[in-house]
């Protein structure tokens, strides 16, 4: 008998906040409507098969099967994702988490997201886009976690300034702890604003917090002309700008629908020729999505299925 399950998990446009709290790493997720879609097929007589560039996802699925006492199953893995790699858009996290949730769906068990976090962090630093809503998460050691609330209706014009950043290498930087330490006061203010913005459903507060965190990160991984980008887009009604603190993208936070405003996007690209690619996105709640209704040993649940890319 062959067991099959499918799941998709959102990528991200960088983070709303990132830094350290008393030396402990954390980020606040910025999940967007661009997903990694994974199908897992399991069988006792199947040979393992997976795309060559998805070894990490395969390893995560294997760990998931070990967790549920199903190590004897063969795995066939299919991954569909157009999330750019090395940009700070949580492509690896989306793949890993979607693979684990797809494996859980095949086994008809509701996935334990805290266990998926452990699996992901055992492989590499991870985003928090597989947790519901918007979450605060220690992306390196998993020591901190807090559900901050539901995603606000928010458009994001994601701007890629080119190049790639290796997450593993970035987090090995010798100067990172001291630079994060010097940013803690500014990052704490940014976090307070973002938390208040989510709690009050106020995009102005959220945008202010995200912008403060983006500016604090300029001393660690600078984005070209960030201050000018903030000033320029604010004139067009943007709430602020967030960044991938360990990636190459920045997100212009705008009212819903304005992420597709051709005049606004054209003005940004014309004024900032450093931008190599631009993506119209929306902030969404994190967490896995499934096709239709999933009947599991832990009950029945349903999730949305639309995906970009």
C-alpha positions in Angstrom: 0.0 0.0 0.0 1.2 3.5 -0.9 0.5 6.4 1.5 0.4 9.9 0.1 0.2 13.4 1.6 0.6 16.9 0.3 1.1 20.2 2.1 2.3 23.7 1.4 4.0 26.2 3.7 4.5 29.9 3.0 7.7 31.6 2.3 8.6 35.0 3.7 9.7 38.5 2.7 12.5 38.7 5.2 11.4 39.4 8.8 9.5 42.1 10.6 12.1 42.2 13.4 15.3 40.3 14.0 18.1 40.5 16.5 18.7 39.3 20.1 17.0 39.5 23.5 19.6 39.3 26.3 21.8 37.4 23.9 19.1 35.0 22.6 18.5 35.1 18.9 15.0 35.7 17.6 13.0 36.8 14.6 9.4 37.8 14.0 8.1 36.0 10.9 6.8 37.8 7.8 5.0 35.0 6.0 3.7 35.8 2.5 1.4 34.3 -0.2 4.2 32.5 -2.0 4.4 28.8 -1.1 6.5 25.7 -1.3 4.3 22.7 -2.2 5.4 19.2 -1.3 4.0 15.8 -2.0 5.3 12.7 -0.1 4.6 9.1 -1.0 5.5 6.4 1.4 5.6 2.6 0.9 7.4 -0.4 2.6 8.7 -1.6 -0.8 9.5 1.8 -2.3 13.0 3.1 -3.1 13.8 6.5 -1.9 13.7 9.2 -4.6 14.0 13.0 -4.3 15.2 16.0 -6.3 19.0 16.4 -6.1 18.6 20.0 -4.9 16.2 19.0 -2.1 18.5 16.9 0.1 17.6 19.0 3.2 13.9 18.4 2.7 14.5 14.7 2.3 16.5 14.6 5.5 13.7 16.4 7.3 11.1 13.9 6.1 13.3 11.0 7.1 13.6 12.5 10.6 9.8 13.0 10.7 9.3 9.3 9.8 11.7 8.3 12.6 9.7 10.4 15.0 6.6 8.4 14.3 8.3 5.0 14.2 8.0 4.6 10.4 11.7 4.4 9.5 11.0 1.4 7.3 9.1 3.3 4.7 10.6 4.3 1.4 10.1 7.9 0.5 9.3 9.5 -2.9 9.5 13.3 -2.6 8.0 15.8 -5.1 8.7 19.5 -4.5 7.2 22.4 -6.4 8.5 25.8 -5.4 9.6 29.0 -7.2 10.7 30.8 -4.0 14.1 32.3 -4.8 17.0 30.7 -2.9 19.5 32.7 -0.8 17.4 35.8 -0.7 15.9 35.7 2.8 12.5 34.4 1.6 12.5 31.3 3.7 12.7 28.9 0.8 14.4 26.2 2.8 12.1 26.5 5.7 9.0 26.3 3.5 10.4 23.2 1.8 11.4 21.4 5.0 8.2 22.2 6.9 5.9 21.4 3.9 7.8 18.0 3.5 7.3 17.2 7.2 3.6 18.2 7.2 3.0 16.2 4.0 4.6 13.1 5.6 2.3 13.6 8.6 -0.7 13.9 6.3 0.3 10.6 4.6 0.5 8.9 8.0 -2.8 10.5 9.0 -1.4 12.3 12.0 -1.6 15.9 12.9 1.9 17.3 12.9 3.5 18.7 16.0 4.9 22.0 14.9 7.3 22.2 17.8 8.8 18.9 16.7 9.1 20.2 13.1 11.0 23.2 14.5 13.4 20.8 16.2 13.9 18.9 13.0 14.4 22.1 10.9 16.9 23.6 13.4 18.9 20.3 13.5 19.6 20.9 9.8 20.0 24.7 9.7 18.8 28.0 11.1 15.1 28.3 10.3 12.3 30.8 9.8 9.0 30.5 11.7 6.6 30.5 8.7 5.2 27.0 9.6 3.7 28.4 12.9 0.2 30.0 12.7 -0.2 33.7 12.3 2.9 35.8 13.0 5.3 34.3 15.4 8.4 35.2 17.4 11.0 32.4 17.2 14.6 31.7 18.1 15.7 30.8 14.6 19.1 29.4 15.7 18.5 27.4 18.9 14.7 27.3 19.3 14.9 28.8 22.9 12.2 31.4 22.3 8.7 31.1 20.9 5.6 33.3 21.1 2.5 33.5 19.0 2.0 37.2 18.4 -1.4 37.1 16.7 -3.0 37.0 13.2 -1.5 38.6 10.2 -2.8 42.1 9.3 -4.2 42.8 5.8 -1.0 44.2 4.3 0.5 44.4 0.8 4.3 44.0 0.4 6.4 45.1 -2.6 9.3 42.7 -2.3 12.5 44.2 -3.8 15.6 42.0 -4.4 18.9 43.9 -4.6 20.7 40.9 -6.1 23.3 38.4 -4.8 22.7 35.6 -2.4 23.4 35.0 1.3 24.3 31.6 2.8 22.3 31.4 6.0 24.6 28.9 7.7 27.7 31.0 6.9 25.9 34.2 7.9 25.1 32.8 11.4 28.7 31.7 11.8 30.0 35.3 11.6 32.3 36.1 14.4 31.1 39.7 14.8 27.4 38.8 14.8 27.0 38.4 18.6 28.6 41.8 19.4 26.8 43.6 16.6 23.4 42.1 17.7 24.2 43.1 21.3 24.8 46.7 20.4 21.5 46.7 18.5 19.4 45.3 21.4 17.8 48.6 22.6 16.8 49.6 19.1 15.5 46.1 18.3 13.5 46.0 21.6 11.8 49.2 20.5 11.1 47.7 17.1 9.6 44.6 18.7 7.4 46.6 21.0 6.0 48.6 18.0 5.4 45.4 15.9 3.7 43.6 18.8 1.5 46.7 19.4 0.7 46.9 15.7 -0.4 43.2 15.6 -2.4 43.5 18.8 -4.2 46.7 17.7 -4.4 45.7 14.1 -2.5 48.9 13.3 -0.3 48.7 10.2 1.3 52.1 11.0 2.8 50.8 14.3 3.8 47.5 12.6 5.5 49.5 9.8 7.3 51.7 12.3 8.7 48.7 14.1 9.8 46.9 11.0 11.5 50.0 9.8 13.4 50.5 13.0 14.6 46.9 12.8 15.7 47.3 9.2 17.7 50.4 10.0 19.4 48.7 13.0 20.4 45.9 10.7 22.3 48.3 8.4 25.4 47.8 10.5 25.2 44.0 10.0 24.0 43.4 6.4 23.3 46.7 4.7 20.7 47.2 2.0 21.6 49.8 -0.7 20.1 53.3 -0.1 17.7 51.9 2.5 17.1 55.3 4.2 16.3 56.8 0.8 14.0 53.9 0.0 12.1 54.5 3.3 11.7 58.2 2.7 10.7 57.7 -1.0 8.0 55.1 -0.4 6.7 56.9 2.7 5.8 59.8 0.4 3.6 57.3 -1.6 1.8 56.2 1.6 3.9 53.2 2.6 3.8 52.2 6.3 7.5 51.4 6.3 10.1 49.0 5.0 11.2 45.6 6.4 14.2 43.6 5.3 15.7 40.1 5.2 18.2 40.5 8.0 20.2 37.7 6.6 19.2 38.0 2.9 19.0 40.3 0.0 15.4 41.5 -0.1 13.5 44.5 1.3 9.8 44.8 1.6 7.8 48.0 1.1 4.8 47.7 3.4 1.7 49.2 1.8 -2.1 49.1 2.1 -3.7 45.9 0.6 -3.9 46.1 -3.2 -1.1 48.7 -3.5 1.5 45.9 -3.9 0.1 45.6 -7.5 -0.1 49.4 -8.2 1.8 49.6 -11.4 2.5 53.3 -11.1 4.0 52.9 -7.6 6.1 49.9 -8.5 7.3 51.6 -11.7 8.3 54.7 -9.7 10.3 52.6 -7.2 12.1 50.6 -9.9 12.9 53.8 -11.8 14.3 55.5 -8.8 16.2 52.5 -7.5 17.9 50.9 -10.4 19.8 48.7 -8.0 16.7 46.5 -7.7 17.2 43.3 -9.7 13.7 41.8 -9.2 10.3 42.9 -7.8 7.5 40.7 -6.4 3.9 41.8 -5.4 3.1 39.9 -2.3 0.7 40.0 0.7 1.3 39.2 4.4 -0.5 36.0 5.4 -0.8 33.8 8.4 1.9 31.2 8.7 1.3 27.4 9.1 0.8 24.5 6.8 -2.0 24.3 4.2 -3.6 21.1 2.8 -5.7 20.0 -0.1 -9.3 19.7 1.2 -10.1 17.9 4.4 -7.5 15.9 6.3 -8.8 13.2 8.5 -6.2 12.3 11.2 -5.9 10.3 14.4 -6.1 13.7 16.1 -9.3 14.8 14.4 -10.2 16.6 11.2 -9.0 19.9 9.9 -9.0 22.0 6.8 -6.8 24.8 5.5 -6.6 27.2 2.5 -5.0 25.9 -0.7 -4.2 28.9 -2.9 -0.6 29.5 -3.7 1.6 31.9 -5.7 4.3 30.5 -7.9 
